[in-house]
């Protein structure tokens, strides 16, 4: 599994959790959905994602092939 897949899974899970919290608790949880969306947009433009950096430090290979363990 690559960092890109984990980031997408994590972002999707956070959106679903925030929607559930919005329905059952408070509509203020939509701010979390907005934050996740904005972070995905900025990472698309800048190619910087904090979660991706953390996952690479933990040893997960990136899909871009820049990691030495990618492809092995």
N, C-alpha and C positions, 0 to 999 in steps of 0.2 A: 504494500500500500504506500502511496506517495503522499507528500505533504499537500498537494493540490486536492486530492480526494478527501483527505481528512478535513481540510479547511471547508470544502463544500458541504460535507456531512455535518460538521459542527455548525456552520451558518444556517443550514436548513433546520437543524434541531433547535437552535436558538429562536428562529422565527416561529416554529410550531409551538414551542414552550411559551413564548411571549403572547401568542394569539390565545392559547388556553388560559393564561393568567389574565389576559384582558377580558375574556368571557366570564371567568369565574371570580375575579377579584376586583380589578380596577382598570379603567381605560388608560391610565397612565403607563401601563406596560407596553402600549404601542410605541412609546419612546424607544424601547429596546429594539423593536422591529425596525424603526427608522435608523437607529444607530448601526445595526447590522447591515442594512441596505446601503447606508452611506459609506461604511467601511469597505464593503464589496466594490462599490463604485470607485472610491479613491484607490484601492489596490489595483483595479483594472487600469487606471490611468498612470499611476506612479510605479506599479510593480513592487510595492512594498506592503507587506501584510505582517503585522506583529505575530500572529499565530503561526504563520509559515516560518518565521525566524526562530520561534521557540521550538517548533517541531524539528527543524533542521539541527538545532543545538542538541536535541534529544536523540539524534542519530537517524531520524527518518529520512529516506532519500527523497530528493526533489525530482520532479518529472522532467525538468529541463536538462538533466544530464550533467549539471555543474557539480554534483556531489560525486566523490570517488566511488561510493558504493552503488550508485545508480547503474543499472545494467548488469549487475552481478547476481 
